Every structure is written in C-alpha cells, then in structure tokens.
Amino acid sequence: MKKKTDLKLIIIFSIVGVILILFLGFKVYKDFFNNNTVNKKLVSLDLYGYTLSKNDTDVYKDAFNELKSVLNEENINYEEYAKLISKLFIIDVFTLDNKLASTDIGGLEFLHKDIKENFRENMGSSLYKNVLSNIDGKRNQELPIVSKVNVDNVFKTKYTYNEKEYDAYLVTLSWEYEKDLGYQNSIKLTIINDNNILYIVKGEK
C-alpha cells in the first residue's frame, strides 16, 4: 500500500513539475516576444545592410531618413554619406536606454565585417557591461540617450586597410546627451569606401 501511495505522489509531483516548466517557458517566451515587437524593423536598406527599428530614437530616425534620401540619389554624395553613418553610429552605440541587455550592442551595421566581433566583445566588456536586462520591460536603470550629434570636421583622404588602399574619410564628431551621466562625448572615425559602400574601420577618442 505504501509503495502505491509513493508512486502516486511521484506521478503527481512529476505532472505538477511539467506544468510549471511549461508555464514558465511560455511566460519567458511571451515576455521576450512582446519585447521584441519593439525591435521590429520599419525600414531596411538591403543593399547597405542598414535598418530602422521601432525602438530607435527620434534623433536616430531623423538621421536615418536623411541617409535614405542621400543613398536614393542618382549621384551619391559620399561626404554626406560618411557624415550620416557617423552620426547614426554614435547615436546607436552611445544610446543605451533602448538596449534590451548588455549583449544588445549598437552600431554594428556600420562597421567593416572584419572588426564587428572584436567591437562587440570590447563594448560588451566596457560601455555595455553594466546594462541590465530589460527583457521583461521592467528595468529601472538610468542610462544615456544621445540627443544631438555634431560633425565637427570631415577630411577626405586615402587609407590603407588590410594592405589595400581605399578612398577614405576622417570624421570628427562631438555629441550631447539628454542628461549628462559622464559618458564619452567625442571621437574621430576612419571610414573607407569599399565598392561604393562606406564602412567604419577605426575610432579614436
């Protein structure tokens, strides 16, 4: 009799355990899915790999729409192109408030493919390392939001990258935040033109 009772208890606890696991799994999935609707792509410039998402800030959206107009011209103004991807890069990298977690690194789509992973690792262990998860939408953490980006200087030049010389731009920028929390606010970017697509290959404070 005791063995039968024990077996029944084991079966009951097993069923309860499976139900709890399924419930928790569904809840996590639902929270994640709901949060990712925020990241839904609104516009995608497929040739260049640039995307505009619902959670991007108004400042980013304005610059993106400017970039879209420049890239739709029959004769692209590459200096304007360089300025705008520089602005978008800064806004996306240094606006942390709209990031879902410390692994949600901004600015990657503007980088040359050879440096993306290194950049991701460096940002994850420095600028982004203290960004708390916001998968459930309940994060209570003060994080920076870029409010304005200034292009202070643009210099057209040549740059040797991976033993090949490219037309390039050196773009110096400074920026402001909605609230000054002590984050970086200036940089010089090196941008190369590789088959008529611009890529950031270097950043210097």
C-alpha positions in Angstrom: 0.0 0.0 0.0 2.8 2.4 0.9 4.6 1.7 -2.4 1.4 2.5 -4.3 1.0 5.8 -2.4 4.6 6.8 -3.0 4.2 6.0 -6.7 1.1 8.2 -6.9 2.9 11.0 -5.2 5.8 10.7 -7.6 3.4 10.8 -10.6 1.5 13.8 -9.1 4.7 15.8 -8.4 6.1 14.9 -11.9 2.9 16.2 -13.6 2.9 19.4 -11.4 6.6 19.9 -12.3 6.0 19.5 -16.0 3.1 22.0 -15.9 5.2 24.6 -14.0 8.1 24.2 -16.5 5.7 24.6 -19.4 4.0 27.7 -17.8 7.4 29.3 -17.0 8.7 28.6 -20.5 5.6 30.1 -22.1 5.8 33.2 -19.9 9.5 33.8 -20.8 8.7 33.3 -24.5 5.7 35.6 -24.3 7.7 38.3 -22.5 10.6 38.0 -24.9 8.3 38.1 -28.0 6.4 41.1 -26.7 9.6 43.0 -26.0 11.0 42.1 -29.4 8.0 43.7 -31.1 9.7 46.9 -30.0 12.7 46.0 -32.2 10.5 45.3 -35.3 12.2 46.6 -38.4 10.4 49.6 -40.0 12.7 50.2 -43.0 15.6 48.2 -44.4 18.2 49.4 -46.9 19.1 45.9 -48.0 22.0 46.8 -50.4 23.8 48.5 -47.5 22.6 46.4 -44.6 21.1 49.4 -42.7 17.9 49.1 -40.8 15.5 51.3 -38.9 13.6 49.7 -36.0 10.7 50.7 -33.9 12.8 51.2 -30.7 15.2 53.6 -32.4 15.1 57.1 -31.0 13.6 60.1 -32.9 17.1 61.5 -33.4 18.2 58.2 -35.0 15.1 58.1 -37.2 15.7 61.6 -38.5 19.3 60.8 -39.4 18.3 57.5 -40.9 15.7 59.2 -43.2 18.4 61.7 -44.3 20.7 58.8 -45.1 18.0 57.1 -47.1 17.5 60.2 -49.2 21.2 60.6 -49.8 21.5 56.9 -50.9 18.5 57.2 -53.2 20.2 60.0 -55.2 21.4 59.0 -58.7 24.8 60.5 -57.8 25.6 59.8 -54.2 27.3 62.5 -52.2 29.8 60.3 -50.3 30.9 63.0 -47.9 27.3 63.4 -46.7 27.0 59.6 -46.6 30.1 59.5 -44.4 28.7 62.2 -42.1 25.3 60.5 -41.7 26.6 56.9 -40.9 29.0 58.6 -38.4 26.0 60.2 -36.7 23.9 57.1 -36.8 26.8 55.0 -35.4 27.3 57.4 -32.5 23.6 57.6 -31.7 23.2 53.8 -31.8 26.3 53.0 -29.8 26.0 55.5 -27.0 22.2 55.5 -26.6 22.0 52.6 -24.0 18.5 53.3 -22.8 16.8 51.4 -25.7 19.0 48.4 -25.5 17.5 45.1 -24.2 20.6 43.8 -22.4 24.4 44.1 -22.2 24.7 41.9 -25.3 22.5 44.3 -27.4 25.4 46.2 -28.9 24.6 49.2 -31.2 26.3 50.4 -34.3 27.4 47.0 -35.7 25.8 47.5 -39.1 28.1 50.5 -39.9 31.3 48.6 -39.2 33.5 46.6 -41.6 32.8 42.9 -41.2 36.5 42.3 -40.1 36.1 44.3 -36.9 32.5 43.6 -35.8 33.2 40.7 -33.4 36.1 42.5 -31.8 34.0 45.6 -31.4 31.1 43.5 -29.9 33.4 41.9 -27.4 35.1 45.2 -26.4 31.8 47.1 -25.9 30.3 44.1 -24.0 33.2 44.3 -21.5 33.3 48.1 -21.2 30.5 50.5 -22.2 27.7 47.9 -22.1 28.8 45.7 -19.2 26.5 47.3 -16.6 23.4 47.5 -18.8 20.7 45.4 -17.0 18.4 43.2 -18.9 15.1 44.7 -20.0 13.5 41.6 -21.5 10.5 41.9 -19.2 10.2 45.7 -19.8 10.6 46.5 -16.1 14.2 47.7 -15.9 14.7 50.6 -13.6 18.1 52.0 -14.5 19.3 55.4 -15.7 21.1 55.1 -19.0 22.4 57.6 -21.6 20.3 58.8 -24.5 22.1 60.8 -27.3 20.1 63.9 -28.1 22.3 65.7 -30.7 25.4 64.8 -32.8 27.7 67.5 -34.3 30.1 66.8 -37.2 33.0 69.0 -36.3 35.3 68.1 -39.2 35.4 65.9 -42.3 38.6 65.2 -44.2 38.9 63.2 -47.4 42.0 61.1 -47.7 43.4 57.7 -48.6 43.7 54.9 -46.0 45.4 51.6 -46.2 43.3 48.8 -44.7 44.3 45.1 -44.8 47.2 46.0 -47.2 44.8 47.7 -49.7 44.5 51.5 -50.2 40.9 53.0 -50.2 39.4 56.3 -50.6 38.5 57.3 -47.1 37.1 60.0 -44.7 38.2 61.1 -41.3 35.2 62.4 -39.4 35.5 64.2 -36.1 32.3 64.3 -34.0 31.0 65.5 -30.7 27.6 64.9 -29.1 25.3 65.7 -26.3 23.0 63.6 -24.1 19.5 64.2 -22.7 21.2 64.0 -19.4 25.0 64.1 -18.8 25.9 60.9 -16.9 29.6 61.2 -17.6 29.8 59.2 -20.8 32.2 59.8 -23.7 31.2 62.7 -26.0 33.7 62.9 -28.8 35.5 60.7 -31.3 37.3 60.6 -34.6 36.2 57.9 -37.1 38.0 56.5 -40.1 35.7 55.4 -42.9 36.7 53.6 -46.1 34.8 53.3 -49.4 34.8 49.7 -50.4 32.9 49.1 -53.7 30.8 52.2 -53.1 29.7 51.2 -49.6 31.2 53.0 -46.6 32.5 51.2 -43.6 33.8 52.4 -40.3 37.2 50.8 -39.6 38.7 52.8 -36.8 37.6 55.0 -33.9 39.9 57.2 -31.8 39.0 59.3 -28.7 
